[in-house]
């Protein structure tokens, strides 16, 4: 699943699968020692844990599908927001414009003389 783009790091799959494998080996040893009831209990626990793991994987598939479906729409929205956020030219306040006009008129008058 990871090769297909699913993010499973938070599920710690390798460690989880190793733990399940160890429990299976425990069960086999118990069966070999004829501790059948104990082995049945561990098998039942394993079944519940594996079912829960499948539920988590199913949730990841649904989340991945949702992200893949929504990504183009969200990308478009981000581009629109980025375009809106671009700085626009500022207009001078009236006092700055007046100072600028005075400065330019003085320099223009000085160059004419």
Phi, psi and omega in degrees: 000322181299325179295335181266012174098005178280140179261112185237007183305319184292346178272348180050055187300315182300314180294318181297315179294324177297318178298319179295318179299319179296320178295322177298317178297322176299316180298317179298320178295319179296319179296319178300326179270007180064029175264066190293316183297318177296318180296320178299320181296316180294322178297319178297316177298316179300317180300314179297317180295320179292320176299318178296322178296317176298321177298317178297319179294322178297319177298322178295320178297314179297318179295318179297316178298319179298314180297316180297324180287318186274343185303313180299319180296315180293324178298316177298318179296318179296321178295320177297315180295321179295320179294321179291331185275354179298141182296138177257151178298136180271147175268144179288145174289162185299323180291322178293321179296320179295315179298318180296316179298318180297317181294318181288327180289325177294317181288328179288319178295324181290325182283337178286329185280000000 
